[in-house]
Amino acid sequence: MTSYLLLFQLIHFSAALIDSPSQYLSEFGVITLIVGPEWHMYNLELTTLTDEIMVFGRECVGRKCLAGRDIVGFYDGPTYDRSGPHKYQPGLESYRFSNVPLKISSLKFEGNVMVFTPNPKEQLDSHFLEQNTFNIVDGYFPMRFGGLHVFDSMFKANQSLGRFVTFVPSSPTSASSGLHVGHLPDDLCDTFKPLVIADQFIGEVEFDVGLMTNATVRHGGDEKVFNVFLQFGPWYSFSEAFAKWFFGDLAFKNIPQDDFYKIPEEMKIKITGLNITIPTTSLFKLTNKVYNVMYKKQKEADIGLSQRAIRDKCIRIDKIPKVWMWGLSQRL
């Protein structure tokens, strides 16, 4: 088992990206995981901690990804269930391991993981890998919380560990940044705003859970209150009625470039602690003079949270029985 590399979501950011989340990640796309009051620190080349990840970053393809550090260790021998290999794409195979015993420092817990190995008999198509697994949108912080979550099993296995996770950005007075698990020093973040409850999607996309709160959404001259799923990433999901309300008859079409002016230029969302403005152009991708929709039609809205909107903010995720809660505060 130790010959495989456990891959979480590996994100490397191009220097050309605008508003890249440098406050949380180093220039190499590394985030520091800080566990407990003892400050066990690990530099992780990953930006999502979920039980199953099948996503690579723009510059992280093939053997470059597969040769990284094995940050999260395995313990107690081969007690896991394995399936595979499965052909993930040409040149890349995946294996699924269920009930894998994992360890970070003294923390021990179980999780389901996906590992990847290159197939030397086939040529790896890095363009396909980038376009079909994670489409980086400039200025968006690619984080996702909820679903099957490593922290669920970590907290369950370690009752003494505080059941919360906090993302701390750097600040003008402190370069310290990272992901704090179970403990947060008092001098890093201001008092958190009232936490709101995270909820789940229903049906096939249950794994792609976002964060939900009652939100005032303004698009053009209209204003309504919706349950808005926020994901730290570039995917958008609208219910059929919601999409039609936003975009009218253009909601379900690929729009010629000459007709795109008919759509309001931006969408504004107001939630506790911050206001979010999302350019409508970020909901579409221009290809051959046609705007193709980048959102999916689901039960509720699922909207990427702009790095600009959360600049200088600490992000806290708390796990109470059966639900996640989240909130924002100012970096001290």
N, C-alpha and C positions, 0 to 999 in steps of 0.2 A: 504493500500500500504506500509506503513512503517514497516509492519511485515516481509516484504521480504528483503533479502539482495541483493543489487545491486552488481553483480560480474563483474569486469573487468578481465583482464588476470592476474591470480594470480600465481606468480612464486616463489617457495622456492628452494634454492640451497643447495645441499648436500655439506658438508665440504670436501668430497673426490673429488669434481670436480676440474679439472685443469683449470687454467686461468678463474675462474669464475669472473663475472663483479663486483668485490667488490669495484671498484672505483666509481661506480654509485649507487650501492645498498649496504645496510648494510648486515651484516651476516645473518639477518633474512629475506632477500629478500624484504626490505621496501625501497621505493624511496620517497624522500621528494618533494612534489609539492609546488612551491613558486610562488604565483600569484601577479603580479603587483608590482609597486615600493614600496607599503606598506609592502611587504613581508608577506602576509598571508601565513602561512606555514602549511602543512598537511602531515603527514607521511602515505603513501599509501601502502597497501599490494597489489600492482599491478604494472605491467610494460608495459601495453599498454592502451592507451586511444582511443578506437574506440567505435562507437555507439553500436555494437553488438559483444559480446565475448562469446565463448563457450569453453574456454580452462582453464585447471587447471595445476598446476605445479606438479612436481614429488612427493613432500611430502605433497601436498595440496589436499586431497581427502575427500569426504563425509562430515561429520558434522564439521570436523576441518576447512574446507573452509567456510562452510555455517554459522559458528558462529562468523565470523570476524566482524570488525567494519563497520558500514554504513557510509563510508567516504563522498560520494556524496549524498546530501539530496534531497528530493522531496518537492515541494511547490505547492501551489494554488489548492490543492485538486485533485480529481479523474477526470482529463481532458484527460487522456490517453485512448488509445484503447488497449484492452487485448485479447490475444488468448492463448489457452492452457487449461489444461496441455498437453504437448507433452512428450512422453517417449523418453528421451535422451539416456538412456542406462538402463540396469537392476538396479533398486534401486535409480534412479535419474530422476526427472521430470523437465521440463523446461517450463517457461511461457515467451511469447514475449509481450512486451509493446511498442506501437508506440506513437510517439509525446508526450513523457514524459517530463513534466517540471522539470528541474534539477537545482541545486544550489550548487556552491562552494563559500563560503563566500558571497560576494555581487554579484557575477557573476550569472546570470540566463540565461538559454538557454534550448533548447529542444533536445531530442535525442531518438533513438530507443534502447532499452536495453533488455537483456535476463537475467532472474533470474532463480535460481535453488532451488529446494527443494528436500530433500531425501524422498523416498517412503518407509515408515516403513514396508510395506507388502512384500518388496523384499530386498534381500541382495545386497548391493552395491559391485560391482566387481572393486576394486581399480586398479588392474592390467590392466583391460580393459580400464579404464578411463585414465590411464597414457599413455598406448601404442597407443591409438587411438585418443587422442586429442592434445597432444604435446609431441614430442619426443625430449628431451633435448640432444643436442650434445655438448660434452665438449668443452669449449673454445669459444662458440658462444653467442653473446649478444642477448637475445630473445626480440627484439623490432621490431615493424612493424608500418610503417606510410602509410597514404593514405587511399583510399577507403572512406567509410562512416566514418567520423571523428568527434569526439566530439568537437574538436577545431573549426571546421567549424561553427557550430551553436553558440559556445561560442563567437567567434569573431564577428559574425553577430549581436548577441544580445548586445554586449558591444563595441560600436564603438570607445571608448576612449582607449581601450586596444590595445597595440602593437600587430600586427598580426604575431607573431613569437614565437617559442618554442625552448629553448636551454637546452640540456643535458650537465651538468657540472660535470666532475669527480673530485674526491679528488686529491690532489697533495702532494708532500713531505712537503710543507710549509703550507698546509691548508687541514683540514679534511672536509671542507664544500663541499657537493655535492648535486645534485638534479636536478629537472626539473623546469626551470624558464619559466613562461608563461607571455608574454607581456612586460617584462622588464628584462634587464641584466646589473648588475653593471659593471663598466668599468675595475675593477681590477681582474676579474675572467678569462677572455679569451683574447687571442691575436686577432689581426685583422683577420677576416675570409677570407679564400680563396674565389675566385669568386664562387658564388652560381651556381649550375646547376639545370636544371628543372627536376622535378619529373613527371613521366607520368604514364599512367594506362595500365594494361593488357586489352585485348579485349575479350569479350565473357563471358563464364561462370565464369571465375576466376577474374572478375572485382573487387570483394571485396578484394582480396588478392594483393593489389597494392604494388609494390616495388618502388625503386628509380632508375631513368634511366639517363644514360649519355653515350656519346660515349666513349668507353673504348678499349684500346689495350689489347687483350687477347693472351697470349702465352701458348701453351700447347705442350709439347714435343719440336720439332724443328720448329713448325709453329707459325706464328704471324699474327693476323688479327684484324680488328676493328669491334666491335659489339656494339649494344645497350644492355647494361647489367642492368638488374633489380636487385638491391641490397636490400635484406631484412635482418633485424637484427634478424636472426633466422636460423634454420637448413634446410629449404626447398630449393630445387634446381629445376629449371624449364628450359628446353632447347627446342628449336624448333627441329623438326625432322632432318633437315639438320645440325643444330648446333651440336646435339648429335652425329650424324654420323661422322661429321668432327672431333670431339674430340675423339671418342671411336671406330670408324670404325665399323666393323661388330659386335662388342661386345656391341654396344650402346643400343640394345633393348633386351638383354639377361640377365639372371641371371648367373653369371660367376662362374665356379668352382674355388676354391681357388688356384689350381695348375696353372690356366691360367691367374690369376690376374696380374702376372708380365708383361704381354704384354702391359699393360696400363701405360703411363708415370706417374711418382710418384706424380707430383704436377701440378697445374694450376696457372699461374701468371696473375694478372689483374692490369693494371696501369690506375688510374683515377686521376683527379686533387687532389693533396694534399697528396696522399699516394699510396703505392704499396701493393697489397694484394696477398698472396700466400695461396692457398687452397690445402691441401693434397687430392689426388684423393680418398684415403680411406674414406674420410668423405662424399663422394658421394654414398657410398655403405654401407650396413650393412651385416656383416658376420653371417650367420646362418647355422649350420650343414654343414660347409665346403663349403658353396656357398655364394658368394657375391650378395645380392639382391639390385637393384638400389633404391636409396632414392630420385631420382629426378623425376619430372613430365615433360612431353613433352608439351610445350606450344609455344606461338608465339616467345618469346625471352628468353634469359637466366635470371634466377632468382637465385641469389647466396647468401648464408649466409655470413655476414661480421664478420670476426673473431675479438674477443675481443683483441687479440694480435695486430691486424692491427690498431685498434683505441685507443690503450693505450695512456693515457695522452692527448687525443683529446677532445675538445668541439664539440658537434654536434648541428648544428642550422637548424631548419626547419622554413622557411618563407612562409606565405600564401599571394600570390598576387592574383588578380582576376583570378579565375578559375583554377589556377595551384599552386602546392607546389614547393618550391625551397629549396635546402639543401646545406650545406657546412660544412667544418671542420676547426678548428683552434687549436693552441696549448694552453694547460692549463697554466696560469700564476702561 
